[in-house]
Structures are given as structure tokens and as C-alpha cells.
Amino acid sequence: MHPVRQKILEILKRHRHATVGDLAAELDMAPVSVRHHLDLLIGDGLVCTPRVRRGSGAGRPKRVYALTPEAATHFPNNYRQLADESLNALKQLVSEEQMFGVMQTLASRAAASAPSDLETLPLPDRIEAIAAFLTEQGFMAGVEKNGDGFLLHACNCPYAQLADSHPELCQMDLQLISDLTGLAPQRIAHITEGDGRCTYRLEITETMPVQDAPLMISVPVGELAHV
């Protein structure tokens, strides 16, 4: 982000709201230049004008600028450490089996938020739709045909900073893919092991015609294939 626009965000963060004049004075810039940067921030959805400020005289009301909730991503946060410490605390309180159960529940909840029409699609189209859903979740997913099955690639790990020390998150991903596809994914490449992406082999058995493959099955995490 442009340094001036970042500075405007910081000023609004400290003061909660400001006029063009307030910002121009603090930035030591011409008001017209400040308005240009504000217009760009508004266009990005980071700044809004929730109200106007009326002066004591007969002059025109002044617009008051403030941050939108989306602007929070442009400030420091401690989500990673909080998530890391929360997982560590949870693993001290529950058994390994219970921890797998927690991950399985999280995966099931994530799968339940997928488009409801997935089950109406033929399996090839369903796998493509699942990849699109996973991309929305931060996985940057793609699909490749592989014999009678598919390769599902996840080019990004949404929690890469946590996965090395919390492998149960990777098991959660396996369960999520199983819940979405109705198949037992076999991971053949793994970002945490130095691969450029995680890749899952999805095989169609001879007893499971493509058009009849179920959408949702319950596969215990510990039984999912893991390479």
C-alpha cells in the first residue's frame, strides 16, 4: 500500500474519524492530494464517510472519514500466536483421540458450508466445484484428471505457519476433502515436507460408478490414507 494511504489509515485508527482538513494538517499535505488518497481508500472499501460535521458558521458541512471493518487487515494482529497457543492448550486438556474428534468436527462444519447443489453434479463437475470452494477457503486448489480418478492440488496452505507444529490440521484437511468428495483421499505431496503444494489422489473404485459416487461419507480421520 502507498505510504500516504497507510498513514491515513493509521491516523483514522488513532482518532476514529477525521475530516480532510484534519488529515491534511497531520500529513502536511494539500487537501486536494488527501482527497485523492481518500477516494482510493474508499474505492478499496477501507474508508467510509459515516457522517458530516457541521460547523458553527454558515459554511458547508465537512465530511467525516472513518475506517471500515475491512481495514482491520492492514494493522498488526496476533492471530497466529493465539491459534498456536489455543491448540497447544487444547492438546493438553484432551486425549489424542478427542483431538482428532475436534478436527473431524471442524472439517464437517467446513464441508457443510459448501454449496448445497454439489450432490446434484456428476463427479467430475463436482470435483471442479469442490476445488473452487476450497480456493474460496484459501487453498488455491486445482484439479487434474489422473487415470480413472483425480488429483486435487492445494497450492496454498491457509495455516502454513501452524501446520508444522500442529499436524492435526493436515488431518483436518484430509477429512474435509473426504466429506466433500465422498472418497478417501491419499495425500501424495505435502507442503510441510518441502513440496510446493499438497496433492491428494482421489481414486474411483470399480464398484463405484462415477455417476453414483456419494457426496458425503463418514471416514474416521485415522483411517484416511496418508503418504
CYANA upper distance limits for C-alpha pairs under 8 A (distance plus 0.5 A):
  1 MET  CA      5 ARG  CA      7.33
  1 MET  CA      6 GLN  CA      6.89
  2 HIS  CA      6 GLN  CA      6.79
  3 PRO  CA      7 LYS  CA      6.57
  4 VAL  CA      8 ILE  CA      6.73
  4 VAL  CA     37 HIS  CA      8.00
  5 ARG  CA      9 LEU  CA      6.82
  5 ARG  CA     37 HIS  CA      6.54
  5 ARG  CA     38 LEU  CA      8.05
  5 ARG  CA     41 LEU  CA      7.67
  6 GLN  CA     10 GLU  CA      6.82
  7 LYS  CA     11 ILE  CA      6.70
  8 ILE  CA     12 LEU  CA      6.70
  8 ILE  CA     23 LEU  CA      7.62
  9 LEU  CA     13 LYS  CA      6.51
  9 LEU  CA     67 LEU  CA      7.64
  9 LEU  CA     71 ALA  CA      8.20
 10 GLU  CA     14 ARG  CA      6.77
 11 ILE  CA     15 HIS  CA      6.59
 11 ILE  CA     16 ARG  CA      8.36
 11 ILE  CA     23 LEU  CA      8.11
 12 LEU  CA     16 ARG  CA      5.43
 12 LEU  CA     17 HIS  CA      5.80
 12 LEU  CA     18 ALA  CA      7.00
 12 LEU  CA     65 TYR  CA      8.17
 12 LEU  CA     66 ALA  CA      6.50
 12 LEU  CA     67 LEU  CA      6.96
 13 LYS  CA     17 HIS  CA      8.29
 13 LYS  CA     67 LEU  CA      7.59
 16 ARG  CA     66 ALA  CA      6.55
 16 ARG  CA     67 LEU  CA      7.84
 17 HIS  CA     64 VAL  CA      6.70
 17 HIS  CA     65 TYR  CA      5.82
 17 HIS  CA     66 ALA  CA      5.09
 17 HIS  CA     67 LEU  CA      8.10
 18 ALA  CA     22 ASP  CA      6.18
 18 ALA  CA     23 LEU  CA      7.00
 18 ALA  CA     64 VAL  CA      5.87
 18 ALA  CA     65 TYR  CA      5.84
 18 ALA  CA     66 ALA  CA      7.35
 19 THR  CA     23 LEU  CA      6.82
 19 THR  CA     62 LYS  CA      7.13
 19 THR  CA     63 ARG  CA      6.42
 19 THR  CA     64 VAL  CA      5.22
 19 THR  CA     65 TYR  CA      6.47
 20 VAL  CA     24 ALA  CA      6.46
 20 VAL  CA     31 PRO  CA      6.63
 20 VAL  CA     34 VAL  CA      7.08
 20 VAL  CA     35 ARG  CA      7.24
 20 VAL  CA     63 ARG  CA      8.05
 20 VAL  CA     64 VAL  CA      8.18
 20 VAL  CA     65 TYR  CA      8.38
 21 GLY  CA     25 ALA  CA      6.61
 21 GLY  CA     31 PRO  CA      6.96
 22 ASP  CA     26 GLU  CA      6.87
 23 LEU  CA     27 LEU  CA      6.43
 23 LEU  CA     34 VAL  CA      7.62
 24 ALA  CA     28 ASP  CA      6.01
 24 ALA  CA     29 MET  CA      5.45
 24 ALA  CA     30 ALA  CA      6.47
 24 ALA  CA     31 PRO  CA      5.91
 24 ALA  CA     34 VAL  CA      6.73
 25 ALA  CA     29 MET  CA      7.34
 29 MET  CA     33 SER  CA      7.22
 29 MET  CA     34 VAL  CA      7.32
 30 ALA  CA     34 VAL  CA      7.02
 31 PRO  CA     35 ARG  CA      6.65
 32 VAL  CA     36 HIS  CA      6.92
 33 SER  CA     37 HIS  CA      7.09
 34 VAL  CA     38 LEU  CA      6.64
 35 ARG  CA     39 ASP  CA      6.54
 36 HIS  CA     40 LEU  CA      7.03
 37 HIS  CA     41 LEU  CA      6.77
 38 LEU  CA     42 ILE  CA      6.55
 38 LEU  CA     47 VAL  CA      7.80
 39 ASP  CA     43 GLY  CA      6.62
 40 LEU  CA     44 ASP  CA      6.77
 41 LEU  CA     45 GLY  CA      6.85
 41 LEU  CA     46 LEU  CA      5.90
 41 LEU  CA     47 VAL  CA      6.07
 42 ILE  CA     46 LEU  CA      6.24
 42 ILE  CA     47 VAL  CA      5.26
 42 ILE  CA     48 CYS  CA      6.43
 45 GLY  CA     68 THR  CA      7.45
 45 GLY  CA     70 GLU  CA      7.38
 45 GLY  CA     71 ALA  CA      8.29
 46 LEU  CA     67 LEU  CA      6.40
 46 LEU  CA     68 THR  CA      5.70
 46 LEU  CA     69 PRO  CA      7.97
 46 LEU  CA     70 GLU  CA      6.24
 46 LEU  CA     71 ALA  CA      5.29
 47 VAL  CA     65 TYR  CA      7.17
 47 VAL  CA     66 ALA  CA      6.12
 47 VAL  CA     67 LEU  CA      5.00
 47 VAL  CA     68 THR  CA      5.81
 47 VAL  CA     71 ALA  CA      7.90
 48 CYS  CA     65 TYR  CA      6.24
 48 CYS  CA     66 ALA  CA      6.01
 48 CYS  CA     67 LEU  CA      6.65
 48 CYS  CA     68 THR  CA      6.70
 49 THR  CA     63 ARG  CA      6.95
 49 THR  CA     64 VAL  CA      6.12
 49 THR  CA     65 TYR  CA      5.11
 49 THR  CA     66 ALA  CA      6.67
 50 PRO  CA     64 VAL  CA      7.34
 50 PRO  CA     65 TYR  CA      7.34
 50 PRO  CA     66 ALA  CA      7.51
 51 ARG  CA     63 ARG  CA      6.94
 51 ARG  CA     64 VAL  CA      6.22
 51 ARG  CA     65 TYR  CA      8.28
 52 VAL  CA     61 PRO  CA      6.51
 52 VAL  CA     62 LYS  CA      5.87
 52 VAL  CA     63 ARG  CA      4.90
 52 VAL  CA     64 VAL  CA      5.76
 53 ARG  CA     61 PRO  CA      6.05
 53 ARG  CA     62 LYS  CA      5.53
 53 ARG  CA     63 ARG  CA      6.68
 53 ARG  CA     64 VAL  CA      6.84
 54 ARG  CA     60 ARG  CA      7.89
 54 ARG  CA     61 PRO  CA      5.07
 54 ARG  CA     62 LYS  CA      6.84
 55 GLY  CA     59 GLY  CA      7.42
 55 GLY  CA     60 ARG  CA      8.40
 55 GLY  CA     61 PRO  CA      7.08
 55 GLY  CA     62 LYS  CA      8.35
 67 LEU  CA     71 ALA  CA      6.64
 68 THR  CA     72 ALA  CA      8.38
 71 ALA  CA     75 PHE  CA      8.13
 78 ASN  CA     82 LEU  CA      6.73
 79 TYR  CA     83 ALA  CA      6.50
 80 ARG  CA     84 ASP  CA      6.56
 80 ARG  CA    161 GLN  CA      7.79
 80 ARG  CA    162 LEU  CA      7.85
 81 GLN  CA     85 GLU  CA      6.54
 82 LEU  CA     86 SER  CA      6.46
 83 ALA  CA     87 LEU  CA      6.63
 84 ASP  CA     88 ASN  CA      6.73
 84 ASP  CA    162 LEU  CA      7.01
 85 GLU  CA     89 ALA  CA      6.55
 86 SER  CA     90 LEU  CA      6.58
 87 LEU  CA     91 LYS  CA      6.65
 87 LEU  CA    166 HIS  CA      8.25
 88 ASN  CA     92 GLN  CA      6.96
 89 ALA  CA     93 LEU  CA      6.99
 90 LEU  CA     94 VAL  CA      6.76
 90 LEU  CA     99 MET  CA      8.32
 91 LYS  CA     95 SER  CA      7.44
 91 LYS  CA     96 GLU  CA      7.80
 91 LYS  CA     99 MET  CA      7.17
 94 VAL  CA     98 GLN  CA      6.36
 94 VAL  CA     99 MET  CA      6.83
 95 SER  CA     99 MET  CA      6.64
 96 GLU  CA    100 PHE  CA      6.78
 97 GLU  CA    101 GLY  CA      6.82
 98 GLN  CA    102 VAL  CA      6.81
 99 MET  CA    103 MET  CA      6.89
 99 MET  CA    168 GLU  CA      8.42
100 PHE  CA    104 GLN  CA      6.56
100 PHE  CA    168 GLU  CA      7.48
100 PHE  CA    171 GLN  CA      8.47
100 PHE  CA    221 VAL  CA      7.30
100 PHE  CA    222 GLY  CA      8.49
101 GLY  CA    105 THR  CA      6.66
102 VAL  CA    106 LEU  CA      6.78
103 MET  CA    107 ALA  CA      6.64
103 MET  CA    168 GLU  CA      7.48
103 MET  CA    169 LEU  CA      7.56
103 MET  CA    171 GLN  CA      7.93
103 MET  CA    172 MET  CA      5.63
104 GLN  CA    108 SER  CA      6.67
104 GLN  CA    172 MET  CA      6.56
104 GLN  CA    175 GLN  CA      6.85
104 GLN  CA    176 LEU  CA      8.40
104 GLN  CA    220 PRO  CA      8.28
104 GLN  CA    221 VAL  CA      7.31
105 THR  CA    109 ARG  CA      6.71
106 LEU  CA    110 ALA  CA      6.73
106 LEU  CA    172 MET  CA      7.82
107 ALA  CA    111 ALA  CA      6.63
107 ALA  CA    172 MET  CA      6.14
107 ALA  CA    173 ASP  CA      7.44
107 ALA  CA    175 GLN  CA      6.48
107 ALA  CA    176 LEU  CA      5.14
107 ALA  CA    179 ASP  CA      8.23
108 SER  CA    112 ALA  CA      6.61
108 SER  CA    175 GLN  CA      8.22
108 SER  CA    176 LEU  CA      6.95
108 SER  CA    179 ASP  CA      7.22
109 ARG  CA    113 SER  CA      7.18
110 ALA  CA    114 ALA  CA      7.69
110 ALA  CA    176 LEU  CA      7.56
111 ALA  CA    176 LEU  CA      6.55
111 ALA  CA    179 ASP  CA      6.84
111 ALA  CA    180 LEU  CA      6.38
114 ALA  CA    118 LEU  CA      8.33
114 ALA  CA    130 ILE  CA      8.39
114 ALA  CA    133 PHE  CA      7.07
115 PRO  CA    133 PHE  CA      8.43
117 ASP  CA    121 LEU  CA      7.70
118 LEU  CA    126 ARG  CA      6.29
118 LEU  CA    129 ALA  CA      7.77
118 LEU  CA    130 ILE  CA      8.40
118 LEU  CA    215 LEU  CA      8.06
119 GLU  CA    126 ARG  CA      7.95
119 GLU  CA    214 PRO  CA      8.10
119 GLU  CA    215 LEU  CA      6.09
121 LEU  CA    125 ASP  CA      6.42
121 LEU  CA    126 ARG  CA      5.81
122 PRO  CA    126 ARG  CA      6.45
122 PRO  CA    210 VAL  CA      7.67
122 PRO  CA    211 GLN  CA      6.05
123 LEU  CA    127 ILE  CA      6.54
123 LEU  CA    210 VAL  CA      6.35
123 LEU  CA    211 GLN  CA      6.80
123 LEU  CA    213 ALA  CA      7.43
124 PRO  CA    128 GLU  CA      6.98
125 ASP  CA    129 ALA  CA      6.67
126 ARG  CA    130 ILE  CA      6.52
126 ARG  CA    181 THR  CA      8.25
127 ILE  CA    131 ALA  CA      6.70
127 ILE  CA    143 VAL  CA      7.75
127 ILE  CA    181 THR  CA      7.46
128 GLU  CA    132 ALA  CA      6.86
128 GLU  CA    142 GLY  CA      8.02
128 GLU  CA    143 VAL  CA      6.88
129 ALA  CA    133 PHE  CA      6.73
130 ILE  CA    134 LEU  CA      6.61
130 ILE  CA    180 LEU  CA      7.49
130 ILE  CA    181 THR  CA      8.21
131 ALA  CA    135 THR  CA      6.61
131 ALA  CA    140 MET  CA      8.49
131 ALA  CA    141 ALA  CA      5.57
131 ALA  CA    142 GLY  CA      6.08
131 ALA  CA    143 VAL  CA      7.19
131 ALA  CA    152 LEU  CA      7.90
132 ALA  CA    136 GLU  CA      6.94
132 ALA  CA    141 ALA  CA      7.31
132 ALA  CA    142 GLY  CA      8.19
133 PHE  CA    137 GLN  CA      7.04
134 LEU  CA    138 GLY  CA      7.02
134 LEU  CA    139 PHE  CA      6.02
134 LEU  CA    140 MET  CA      7.44
134 LEU  CA    141 ALA  CA      6.53
135 THR  CA    139 PHE  CA      5.31
135 THR  CA    140 MET  CA      4.83
135 THR  CA    141 ALA  CA      5.64
136 GLU  CA    140 MET  CA      8.16
137 GLN  CA    158 PRO  CA      8.24
138 GLY  CA    156 ASN  CA      7.36
138 GLY  CA    157 CYS  CA      7.67
138 GLY  CA    158 PRO  CA      5.90
139 PHE  CA    154 ALA  CA      5.75
139 PHE  CA    155 CYS  CA      6.74
139 PHE  CA    156 ASN  CA      5.25
139 PHE  CA    157 CYS  CA      6.17
139 PHE  CA    158 PRO  CA      6.63
140 MET  CA    154 ALA  CA      6.21
140 MET  CA    155 CYS  CA      5.80
140 MET  CA    156 ASN  CA      6.03
141 ALA  CA    152 LEU  CA      7.49
141 ALA  CA    153 HIS  CA      5.85
141 ALA  CA    154 ALA  CA      4.90
141 ALA  CA    155 CYS  CA      6.54
141 ALA  CA    156 ASN  CA      8.18
142 GLY  CA    152 LEU  CA      6.42
142 GLY  CA    153 HIS  CA      5.62
142 GLY  CA    154 ALA  CA      7.18
142 GLY  CA    155 CYS  CA      8.46
143 VAL  CA    150 PHE  CA      7.28
143 VAL  CA    151 LEU  CA      6.22
143 VAL  CA    152 LEU  CA      5.21
143 VAL  CA    153 HIS  CA      6.63
144 GLU  CA    150 PHE  CA      6.15
144 GLU  CA    151 LEU  CA      5.49
144 GLU  CA    152 LEU  CA      6.99
144 GLU  CA    153 HIS  CA      8.38
145 LYS  CA    149 GLY  CA      6.77
145 LYS  CA    150 PHE  CA      5.00
145 LYS  CA    151 LEU  CA      6.68
146 ASN  CA    150 PHE  CA      5.20
146 ASN  CA    151 LEU  CA      6.56
148 ASP  CA    203 GLU  CA      7.27
148 ASP  CA    204 ILE  CA      6.74
149 GLY  CA    201 ARG  CA      7.90
149 GLY  CA    202 LEU  CA      5.98
149 GLY  CA    203 GLU  CA      4.94
149 GLY  CA    204 ILE  CA      5.90
150 PHE  CA    201 ARG  CA      6.51
150 PHE  CA    202 LEU  CA      5.57
150 PHE  CA    203 GLU  CA      7.08
151 LEU  CA    199 THR  CA      7.01
151 LEU  CA    200 TYR  CA      6.11
151 LEU  CA    201 ARG  CA      5.23
151 LEU  CA    202 LEU  CA      6.58
152 LEU  CA    199 THR  CA      6.11
152 LEU  CA    200 TYR  CA      5.58
152 LEU  CA    201 ARG  CA      6.98
152 LEU  CA    202 LEU  CA      7.83
153 HIS  CA    197 ARG  CA      7.20
153 HIS  CA    198 CYS  CA      6.33
153 HIS  CA    199 THR  CA      4.94
153 HIS  CA    200 TYR  CA      6.94
154 ALA  CA    197 ARG  CA      6.20
154 ALA  CA    198 CYS  CA      5.58
154 ALA  CA    199 THR  CA      6.71
155 CYS  CA    196 GLY  CA      7.54
155 CYS  CA    197 ARG  CA      5.05
155 CYS  CA    198 CYS  CA      6.98
156 ASN  CA    197 ARG  CA      7.12
156 ASN  CA    198 CYS  CA      8.44
157 CYS  CA    191 ILE  CA      8.15
159 TYR  CA    163 ALA  CA      6.68
160 ALA  CA    164 ASP  CA      7.84
160 ALA  CA    192 THR  CA      8.39
162 LEU  CA    166 HIS  CA      6.41
163 ALA  CA    167 PRO  CA      5.97
163 ALA  CA    168 GLU  CA      8.30
163 ALA  CA    169 LEU  CA      6.61
163 ALA  CA    170 CYS  CA      7.29
163 ALA  CA    192 THR  CA      7.53
164 ASP  CA    192 THR  CA      6.49
166 HIS  CA    170 CYS  CA      8.45
167 PRO  CA    171 GLN  CA      7.24
168 GLU  CA    172 MET  CA      6.72
169 LEU  CA    173 ASP  CA      6.97
170 CYS  CA    174 LEU  CA      6.99
171 GLN  CA    175 GLN  CA      6.80
171 GLN  CA    221 VAL  CA      6.91
172 MET  CA    176 LEU  CA      6.61
172 MET  CA    221 VAL  CA      8.07
173 ASP  CA    177 ILE  CA      6.72
174 LEU  CA    178 SER  CA      6.67
174 LEU  CA    185 PRO  CA      6.98
174 LEU  CA    187 ARG  CA      8.43
174 LEU  CA    221 VAL  CA      7.95
174 LEU  CA    224 LEU  CA      7.59
175 GLN  CA    179 ASP  CA      6.54
175 GLN  CA    219 VAL  CA      7.72
175 GLN  CA    220 PRO  CA      8.23
175 GLN  CA    221 VAL  CA      6.49
175 GLN  CA    224 LEU  CA      8.11
176 LEU  CA    180 LEU  CA      6.67
177 ILE  CA    181 THR  CA      6.49
177 ILE  CA    183 LEU  CA      8.37
177 ILE  CA    185 PRO  CA      7.37
178 SER  CA    182 GLY  CA      5.83
178 SER  CA    183 LEU  CA      5.71
178 SER  CA    184 ALA  CA      5.98
178 SER  CA    185 PRO  CA      6.70
178 SER  CA    216 MET  CA      8.10
178 SER  CA    217 ILE  CA      7.77
178 SER  CA    218 SER  CA      8.40
178 SER  CA    219 VAL  CA      7.59
179 ASP  CA    183 LEU  CA      8.15
179 ASP  CA    215 LEU  CA      7.74
179 ASP  CA    216 MET  CA      5.58
179 ASP  CA    217 ILE  CA      6.39
179 ASP  CA    218 SER  CA      7.26
179 ASP  CA    219 VAL  CA      8.29
180 LEU  CA    215 LEU  CA      6.69
180 LEU  CA    216 MET  CA      6.61
181 THR  CA    214 PRO  CA      8.02
181 THR  CA    215 LEU  CA      5.85
181 THR  CA    216 MET  CA      7.11
182 GLY  CA    213 ALA  CA      7.56
182 GLY  CA    214 PRO  CA      5.88
182 GLY  CA    215 LEU  CA      5.13
182 GLY  CA    216 MET  CA      5.20
182 GLY  CA    217 ILE  CA      5.65
183 LEU  CA    202 LEU  CA      7.06
183 LEU  CA    203 GLU  CA      7.85
183 LEU  CA    204 ILE  CA      8.23
183 LEU  CA    217 ILE  CA      8.16
184 ALA  CA    202 LEU  CA      7.29
184 ALA  CA    203 GLU  CA      8.26
184 ALA  CA    219 VAL  CA      7.99
184 ALA  CA    224 LEU  CA      6.51
184 ALA  CA    225 ALA  CA      7.35
185 PRO  CA    200 TYR  CA      6.15
185 PRO  CA    201 ARG  CA      6.15
185 PRO  CA    202 LEU  CA      5.69
185 PRO  CA    203 GLU  CA      8.16
185 PRO  CA    224 LEU  CA      7.28
185 PRO  CA    225 ALA  CA      6.85
186 GLN  CA    200 TYR  CA      5.71
186 GLN  CA    201 ARG  CA      5.49
186 GLN  CA    202 LEU  CA      7.20
186 GLN  CA    224 LEU  CA      7.71
186 GLN  CA    225 ALA  CA      5.26
186 GLN  CA    226 HIS  CA      6.07
186 GLN  CA    227 VAL  CA      7.18
187 ARG  CA    198 CYS  CA      7.63
187 ARG  CA    199 THR  CA      6.21
187 ARG  CA    200 TYR  CA      4.77
187 ARG  CA    201 ARG  CA      6.74
187 ARG  CA    225 ALA  CA      7.45
187 ARG  CA    226 HIS  CA      5.87
187 ARG  CA    227 VAL  CA      5.90
188 ILE  CA    198 CYS  CA      7.95
188 ILE  CA    199 THR  CA      6.12
188 ILE  CA    200 TYR  CA      6.38
188 ILE  CA    201 ARG  CA      7.34
188 ILE  CA    226 HIS  CA      8.16
188 ILE  CA    227 VAL  CA      6.01
189 ALA  CA    193 GLU  CA      8.38
189 ALA  CA    195 ASP  CA      6.54
189 ALA  CA    197 ARG  CA      7.09
189 ALA  CA    198 CYS  CA      5.36
189 ALA  CA    199 THR  CA      5.38
189 ALA  CA    200 TYR  CA      7.74
189 ALA  CA    227 VAL  CA      8.16
190 HIS  CA    194 GLY  CA      7.33
190 HIS  CA    195 ASP  CA      5.90
190 HIS  CA    196 GLY  CA      8.14
190 HIS  CA    197 ARG  CA      6.60
190 HIS  CA    198 CYS  CA      4.86
190 HIS  CA    199 THR  CA      7.27
191 ILE  CA    195 ASP  CA      5.14
191 ILE  CA    196 GLY  CA      6.23
191 ILE  CA    197 ARG  CA      5.58
191 ILE  CA    198 CYS  CA      5.93
204 ILE  CA    208 MET  CA      6.88
204 ILE  CA    209 PRO  CA      8.09
204 ILE  CA    210 VAL  CA      7.63
205 THR  CA    209 PRO  CA      8.13
208 MET  CA    212 ASP  CA      7.06
208 MET  CA    213 ALA  CA      6.34
209 PRO  CA    213 ALA  CA      6.68
219 VAL  CA    223 GLU  CA      7.32
219 VAL  CA    224 LEU  CA      7.45
220 PRO  CA    224 LEU  CA      7.41
